[in-house]
Amino acid sequence: QNAKNMTDEIGALGALKRSESPIRKQELQAFYAKWNKEPLVMNKWLMIQAQSPVKTALEDVKALVNDPVFDKNNPNKISSLFTVFAKFNAIRFNDISGAGYRFIADQVIDIDSRNPQTASRVASSFNMWKTLDTKRQELVKTELQRILAKPGLSSNVFEIVSKSLAN
């Protein structure tokens, strides 16, 4: 609230991203109200939420897909939300339920028909799967195989996913 510029506000939101307190949501909403007309600033807002290890992080990311600032055709928005979630939110992406893996695999499949290059970058988030424990490896492998089974899969995504499975 006392920040004098956007950089300070982003810094404060970054500090709050780990908090389960209602203050986190309030500050995210206040930032949104102030900056929602600035697409590049909103990329940072999406990234902060994608990185948040709070218990509701996956549900929050899913809800952001329907927010007006998110554009499923914009590679920067896709990266800010999906790639950041998968690569920088290890706690929630790697949840033992496999829900994070399934969600990101769903996004790869969806994005592939519109933008294969962006879809392949999101798919590369799974490249670390063989460093995980056996249970998580099985969950990721299932999702990678599901992506490969998509009819009409682009060569971009096919290359990333098939190499990941082979390595």
The 8 nearest C-alpha neighbors of each residue, nearest first, counted from 0:
[[1, 2, 8, 26, 3, 29, 11, 30],
 [2, 0, 3, 8, 7, 4, 11, 5],
 [3, 1, 7, 8, 0, 4, 5, 11],
 [2, 4, 1, 7, 5, 8, 6, 0],
 [5, 3, 7, 6, 2, 8, 9, 1],
 [4, 6, 8, 7, 9, 3, 2, 40],
 [7, 5, 9, 8, 4, 10, 2, 3],
 [6, 8, 10, 2, 5, 9, 4, 11],
 [7, 9, 5, 11, 10, 6, 2, 12],
 [10, 8, 12, 6, 11, 7, 13, 5],
 [11, 9, 7, 13, 8, 12, 6, 14],
 [10, 12, 8, 14, 13, 9, 7, 15],
 [13, 11, 15, 9, 14, 10, 16, 8],
 [14, 12, 10, 16, 11, 15, 9, 47],
 [13, 15, 11, 12, 16, 10, 17, 18],
 [14, 16, 12, 18, 13, 17, 23, 11],
 [15, 17, 51, 13, 18, 14, 12, 47],
 [18, 16, 15, 51, 52, 53, 19, 14],
 [17, 19, 15, 20, 16, 23, 53, 14],
 [18, 20, 53, 21, 17, 23, 54, 16],
 [21, 19, 22, 18, 23, 24, 15, 17],
 [22, 20, 23, 24, 25, 19, 18, 26],
 [21, 23, 25, 20, 24, 26, 15, 18],
 [24, 22, 26, 21, 25, 15, 20, 27],
 [25, 23, 27, 21, 22, 26, 28, 20],
 [26, 24, 22, 28, 23, 27, 29, 21],
 [25, 27, 29, 23, 28, 24, 22, 30],
 [28, 26, 24, 30, 25, 29, 31, 23],
 [27, 29, 31, 25, 26, 30, 24, 32],
 [30, 28, 26, 32, 31, 27, 25, 33],
 [31, 29, 27, 33, 28, 32, 34, 26],
 [30, 32, 28, 35, 34, 29, 33, 27],
 [33, 31, 29, 30, 34, 35, 28, 27],
 [32, 34, 30, 31, 35, 29, 36, 28],
 [33, 35, 31, 36, 37, 32, 30, 40],
 [36, 34, 31, 37, 32, 33, 41, 68],
 [35, 37, 34, 38, 41, 33, 68, 40],
 [36, 38, 40, 35, 34, 39, 41, 42],
 [39, 37, 41, 40, 36, 42, 35, 68],
 [40, 38, 42, 41, 37, 43, 75, 44],
 [39, 41, 43, 42, 37, 38, 44, 34],
 [40, 42, 44, 38, 43, 39, 45, 37],
 [43, 41, 39, 45, 40, 44, 79, 76],
 [42, 44, 46, 41, 40, 45, 47, 39],
 [43, 45, 41, 47, 42, 46, 40, 48],
 [44, 46, 42, 48, 43, 47, 80, 79],
 [47, 45, 43, 49, 79, 48, 44, 80],
 [48, 46, 50, 44, 49, 45, 13, 43],
 [47, 49, 51, 45, 50, 46, 44, 16],
 [48, 50, 84, 46, 47, 80, 51, 83],
 [51, 49, 88, 47, 48, 84, 87, 46],
 [50, 52, 16, 48, 53, 49, 17, 56],
 [51, 53, 17, 56, 90, 91, 50, 88],
 [54, 52, 56, 55, 51, 17, 19, 18],
 [53, 55, 56, 52, 91, 57, 19, 58],
 [54, 56, 58, 53, 57, 59, 52, 60],
 [57, 55, 59, 53, 58, 54, 51, 60],
 [58, 56, 60, 59, 55, 61, 91, 99],
 [57, 59, 61, 55, 60, 56, 62, 63],
 [58, 60, 56, 62, 57, 61, 55, 63],
 [61, 59, 63, 57, 62, 58, 56, 49],
 [60, 62, 58, 59, 63, 64, 57, 65],
 [63, 61, 59, 64, 60, 65, 58, 66],
 [62, 64, 66, 60, 65, 61, 59, 69],
 [63, 65, 62, 61, 66, 69, 60, 71],
 [66, 64, 63, 62, 67, 69, 61, 68],
 [65, 67, 63, 68, 69, 64, 62, 70],
 [66, 68, 69, 65, 70, 64, 63, 35],
 [69, 67, 66, 70, 35, 41, 38, 36],
 [70, 68, 67, 66, 64, 76, 71, 63],
 [69, 71, 72, 73, 76, 68, 67, 77],
 [70, 72, 73, 77, 69, 76, 64, 74],
 [73, 71, 70, 74, 113, 77, 114, 110],
 [72, 74, 76, 70, 75, 71, 77, 69],
 [75, 73, 77, 76, 78, 117, 72, 71],
 [76, 74, 78, 77, 73, 79, 42, 80],
 [75, 77, 79, 73, 78, 74, 69, 42],
 [78, 76, 74, 75, 80, 79, 81, 73],
 [77, 79, 82, 75, 76, 80, 81, 74],
 [80, 78, 46, 76, 77, 83, 42, 45],
 [79, 81, 77, 78, 49, 83, 45, 46],
 [82, 80, 84, 83, 78, 77, 85, 79],
 [83, 81, 78, 85, 121, 84, 86, 80],
 [82, 84, 86, 87, 85, 81, 79, 80],
 [85, 83, 49, 88, 81, 82, 87, 50],
 [86, 84, 82, 92, 83, 124, 87, 88],
 [87, 85, 83, 84, 124, 82, 88, 89],
 [88, 86, 83, 84, 50, 89, 85, 49],
 [89, 87, 50, 84, 90, 91, 92, 85],
 [88, 90, 92, 93, 91, 87, 86, 85],
 [89, 91, 88, 93, 92, 94, 52, 87],
 [90, 92, 94, 93, 89, 88, 52, 99],
 [93, 91, 99, 89, 85, 94, 90, 88],
 [94, 92, 91, 89, 90, 95, 99, 97],
 [93, 95, 91, 96, 92, 97, 90, 99],
 [94, 96, 97, 93, 135, 134, 98, 138],
 [97, 95, 94, 98, 99, 93, 138, 135],
 [96, 98, 100, 95, 99, 94, 138, 101],
 [97, 99, 101, 96, 100, 102, 94, 92],
 [100, 98, 92, 102, 101, 97, 103, 93],
 [101, 99, 97, 103, 98, 102, 104, 139],
 [100, 102, 98, 104, 99, 103, 105, 97],
 [101, 103, 105, 99, 104, 100, 98, 106],
 [102, 104, 106, 100, 105, 101, 107, 99],
 [103, 105, 107, 101, 106, 102, 142, 100],
 [106, 104, 102, 108, 103, 107, 101, 109],
 [105, 107, 103, 109, 104, 108, 110, 102],
 [108, 106, 118, 104, 110, 109, 105, 111],
 [109, 107, 105, 111, 106, 110, 146, 104],
 [108, 110, 106, 107, 111, 105, 112, 113],
 [111, 109, 107, 118, 113, 112, 108, 114],
 [112, 110, 115, 118, 114, 108, 113, 109],
 [111, 113, 110, 114, 109, 115, 108, 153],
 [114, 112, 110, 111, 115, 72, 109, 118],
 [113, 115, 111, 117, 116, 110, 112, 118],
 [116, 114, 111, 118, 117, 155, 119, 153],
 [117, 115, 119, 118, 114, 155, 120, 156],
 [116, 118, 120, 119, 115, 114, 74, 121],
 [119, 117, 115, 107, 111, 121, 110, 116],
 [118, 120, 156, 122, 116, 121, 117, 155],
 [121, 119, 117, 123, 122, 118, 116, 124],
 [120, 122, 118, 82, 119, 123, 124, 107],
 [123, 121, 119, 124, 120, 125, 107, 118],
 [122, 124, 120, 125, 126, 121, 119, 159],
 [125, 123, 122, 126, 121, 85, 86, 82],
 [124, 126, 123, 127, 128, 122, 139, 163],
 [127, 125, 123, 163, 124, 128, 129, 122],
 [128, 126, 125, 129, 130, 124, 131, 163],
 [127, 129, 130, 131, 126, 125, 136, 139],
 [128, 130, 131, 127, 136, 126, 132, 166],
 [131, 129, 128, 127, 132, 136, 133, 126],
 [132, 130, 129, 128, 136, 135, 133, 127],
 [131, 133, 135, 134, 136, 130, 129, 128],
 [132, 134, 136, 135, 137, 131, 129, 138],
 [135, 133, 137, 136, 132, 138, 95, 131],
 [136, 134, 138, 137, 133, 132, 131, 139],
 [137, 135, 133, 139, 138, 134, 128, 131],
 [136, 138, 140, 134, 135, 139, 141, 133],
 [137, 139, 135, 141, 136, 140, 97, 134],
 [140, 138, 142, 136, 141, 137, 143, 135],
 [139, 141, 137, 143, 142, 138, 136, 144],
 [140, 142, 144, 138, 139, 143, 137, 145],
 [143, 141, 145, 139, 144, 140, 104, 146],
 [144, 142, 140, 146, 145, 141, 139, 160],
 [143, 145, 147, 141, 142, 146, 140, 148],
 [146, 144, 142, 148, 143, 147, 141, 149],
 [145, 147, 143, 144, 148, 149, 142, 108],
 [148, 146, 144, 145, 149, 143, 157, 152],
 [147, 149, 145, 146, 144, 150, 152, 143],
 [150, 148, 146, 147, 152, 151, 145, 108],
 [151, 149, 152, 148, 147, 153, 146, 108],
 [150, 152, 149, 153, 112, 148, 154, 111],
 [153, 151, 149, 150, 157, 154, 156, 147],
 [154, 152, 155, 156, 115, 157, 151, 111],
 [153, 155, 157, 156, 158, 152, 115, 159],
 [156, 154, 153, 158, 157, 119, 115, 116],
 [155, 157, 119, 159, 158, 153, 154, 160],
 [156, 158, 154, 160, 155, 159, 161, 153],
 [157, 159, 156, 161, 155, 160, 154, 162],
 [160, 158, 156, 162, 157, 161, 163, 119],
 [161, 159, 163, 157, 162, 158, 156, 164],
 [160, 162, 164, 163, 158, 159, 157, 165],
 [163, 161, 165, 159, 164, 160, 158, 166],
 [162, 164, 160, 161, 166, 126, 165, 159],
 [163, 165, 161, 162, 166, 160, 140, 143],
 [164, 166, 162, 163, 161, 160, 159, 129],
 [165, 163, 164, 162, 129, 161, 126, 128]]
